[in-house]
Amino acid sequence: MATHHHQFVETYDGLVGFGLDRKLDECALILYLQKFSDDDVMALIRERMSQADMEELFDLLARLLKRYLTEEEYHQYFLKDAA
């Protein structure tokens, strides 16, 4: 069975900021997304989020996945479908 990985948030010890340069932006984005998707954070926020915010977030994620992943990558890396 495939597993999900969130190791970056556990090992990153660099600067956390956004807007200074591309590499730092990438690191900050990974860090924020992994922290945001933490089960404990989601347990707190999911029932507090408005339906509109949930729809907006879902639509954004779906749009980015469609834009930047091929169909094969979507199944392999996001859905973790068996090859």
CNS distance restraints for C-alpha pairs under 8 A (distance, minus, plus):
assign (resid   2 and name CA) (resid  80 and name CA) 6.01 0.50 0.50
assign (resid   2 and name CA) (resid  81 and name CA) 7.88 0.50 0.50
assign (resid   2 and name CA) (resid  82 and name CA) 7.78 0.50 0.50
assign (resid   3 and name CA) (resid  80 and name CA) 7.73 0.50 0.50
assign (resid   6 and name CA) (resid  10 and name CA) 7.36 0.50 0.50
assign (resid   6 and name CA) (resid  34 and name CA) 6.26 0.50 0.50
assign (resid   7 and name CA) (resid  11 and name CA) 6.35 0.50 0.50
assign (resid   8 and name CA) (resid  12 and name CA) 5.62 0.50 0.50
assign (resid   8 and name CA) (resid  30 and name CA) 7.36 0.50 0.50
assign (resid   8 and name CA) (resid  31 and name CA) 6.92 0.50 0.50
assign (resid   8 and name CA) (resid  34 and name CA) 7.91 0.50 0.50
assign (resid   9 and name CA) (resid  30 and name CA) 7.61 0.50 0.50
assign (resid   9 and name CA) (resid  31 and name CA) 5.36 0.50 0.50
assign (resid   9 and name CA) (resid  34 and name CA) 6.32 0.50 0.50
assign (resid   9 and name CA) (resid  35 and name CA) 7.04 0.50 0.50
assign (resid  15 and name CA) (resid  24 and name CA) 7.34 0.50 0.50
assign (resid  16 and name CA) (resid  24 and name CA) 7.13 0.50 0.50
assign (resid  16 and name CA) (resid  27 and name CA) 7.35 0.50 0.50
assign (resid  16 and name CA) (resid  28 and name CA) 5.47 0.50 0.50
assign (resid  17 and name CA) (resid  24 and name CA) 6.58 0.50 0.50
assign (resid  17 and name CA) (resid  25 and name CA) 6.84 0.50 0.50
assign (resid  17 and name CA) (resid  28 and name CA) 6.03 0.50 0.50
assign (resid  18 and name CA) (resid  24 and name CA) 6.50 0.50 0.50
assign (resid  18 and name CA) (resid  25 and name CA) 4.93 0.50 0.50
assign (resid  18 and name CA) (resid  28 and name CA) 6.41 0.50 0.50
assign (resid  19 and name CA) (resid  24 and name CA) 7.77 0.50 0.50
assign (resid  19 and name CA) (resid  25 and name CA) 6.25 0.50 0.50
assign (resid  20 and name CA) (resid  24 and name CA) 6.80 0.50 0.50
assign (resid  20 and name CA) (resid  25 and name CA) 7.24 0.50 0.50
assign (resid  21 and name CA) (resid  25 and name CA) 6.17 0.50 0.50
assign (resid  22 and name CA) (resid  26 and name CA) 6.15 0.50 0.50
assign (resid  23 and name CA) (resid  27 and name CA) 6.34 0.50 0.50
assign (resid  24 and name CA) (resid  28 and name CA) 6.09 0.50 0.50
assign (resid  25 and name CA) (resid  29 and name CA) 6.06 0.50 0.50
assign (resid  26 and name CA) (resid  30 and name CA) 6.26 0.50 0.50
assign (resid  27 and name CA) (resid  31 and name CA) 6.09 0.50 0.50
assign (resid  28 and name CA) (resid  32 and name CA) 6.01 0.50 0.50
assign (resid  29 and name CA) (resid  33 and name CA) 6.03 0.50 0.50
assign (resid  30 and name CA) (resid  34 and name CA) 6.05 0.50 0.50
assign (resid  31 and name CA) (resid  35 and name CA) 6.08 0.50 0.50
assign (resid  32 and name CA) (resid  36 and name CA) 5.82 0.50 0.50
assign (resid  33 and name CA) (resid  37 and name CA) 6.05 0.50 0.50
assign (resid  34 and name CA) (resid  38 and name CA) 6.33 0.50 0.50
assign (resid  35 and name CA) (resid  41 and name CA) 7.52 0.50 0.50
assign (resid  36 and name CA) (resid  41 and name CA) 6.22 0.50 0.50
assign (resid  36 and name CA) (resid  42 and name CA) 7.01 0.50 0.50
assign (resid  37 and name CA) (resid  41 and name CA) 6.78 0.50 0.50
assign (resid  37 and name CA) (resid  42 and name CA) 6.14 0.50 0.50
assign (resid  38 and name CA) (resid  42 and name CA) 6.14 0.50 0.50
assign (resid  39 and name CA) (resid  43 and name CA) 6.03 0.50 0.50
assign (resid  40 and name CA) (resid  44 and name CA) 6.57 0.50 0.50
assign (resid  41 and name CA) (resid  45 and name CA) 6.20 0.50 0.50
assign (resid  42 and name CA) (resid  46 and name CA) 5.45 0.50 0.50
assign (resid  43 and name CA) (resid  47 and name CA) 7.53 0.50 0.50
assign (resid  44 and name CA) (resid  48 and name CA) 7.22 0.50 0.50
assign (resid  45 and name CA) (resid  49 and name CA) 6.06 0.50 0.50
assign (resid  49 and name CA) (resid  53 and name CA) 6.09 0.50 0.50
assign (resid  49 and name CA) (resid  54 and name CA) 6.38 0.50 0.50
assign (resid  50 and name CA) (resid  54 and name CA) 6.29 0.50 0.50
assign (resid  51 and name CA) (resid  55 and name CA) 6.13 0.50 0.50
assign (resid  52 and name CA) (resid  56 and name CA) 6.07 0.50 0.50
assign (resid  53 and name CA) (resid  57 and name CA) 6.08 0.50 0.50
assign (resid  54 and name CA) (resid  58 and name CA) 6.05 0.50 0.50
assign (resid  55 and name CA) (resid  59 and name CA) 5.94 0.50 0.50
assign (resid  56 and name CA) (resid  60 and name CA) 6.12 0.50 0.50
assign (resid  57 and name CA) (resid  61 and name CA) 6.20 0.50 0.50
assign (resid  58 and name CA) (resid  62 and name CA) 6.06 0.50 0.50
assign (resid  59 and name CA) (resid  63 and name CA) 5.97 0.50 0.50
assign (resid  60 and name CA) (resid  64 and name CA) 6.18 0.50 0.50
assign (resid  61 and name CA) (resid  65 and name CA) 6.11 0.50 0.50
assign (resid  62 and name CA) (resid  66 and name CA) 6.14 0.50 0.50
assign (resid  63 and name CA) (resid  67 and name CA) 6.08 0.50 0.50
assign (resid  64 and name CA) (resid  68 and name CA) 6.00 0.50 0.50
assign (resid  65 and name CA) (resid  69 and name CA) 5.52 0.50 0.50
assign (resid  65 and name CA) (resid  74 and name CA) 7.15 0.50 0.50
assign (resid  66 and name CA) (resid  70 and name CA) 7.25 0.50 0.50
assign (resid  66 and name CA) (resid  71 and name CA) 7.92 0.50 0.50
assign (resid  66 and name CA) (resid  74 and name CA) 7.96 0.50 0.50
assign (resid  69 and name CA) (resid  73 and name CA) 5.54 0.50 0.50
assign (resid  69 and name CA) (resid  74 and name CA) 5.66 0.50 0.50
assign (resid  70 and name CA) (resid  74 and name CA) 6.03 0.50 0.50
assign (resid  71 and name CA) (resid  75 and name CA) 6.40 0.50 0.50
assign (resid  72 and name CA) (resid  76 and name CA) 6.09 0.50 0.50
assign (resid  73 and name CA) (resid  77 and name CA) 5.55 0.50 0.50
assign (resid  73 and name CA) (resid  78 and name CA) 7.28 0.50 0.50
assign (resid  74 and name CA) (resid  78 and name CA) 5.08 0.50 0.50
assign (resid  74 and name CA) (resid  79 and name CA) 6.37 0.50 0.50
assign (resid  75 and name CA) (resid  79 and name CA) 4.80 0.50 0.50
assign (resid  75 and name CA) (resid  80 and name CA) 5.94 0.50 0.50
assign (resid  75 and name CA) (resid  81 and name CA) 5.43 0.50 0.50
assign (resid  76 and name CA) (resid  80 and name CA) 4.85 0.50 0.50
assign (resid  76 and name CA) (resid  81 and name CA) 5.37 0.50 0.50
assign (resid  76 and name CA) (resid  82 and name CA) 7.21 0.50 0.50
assign (resid  76 and name CA) (resid  83 and name CA) 7.31 0.50 0.50
assign (resid  77 and name CA) (resid  81 and name CA) 7.83 0.50 0.50
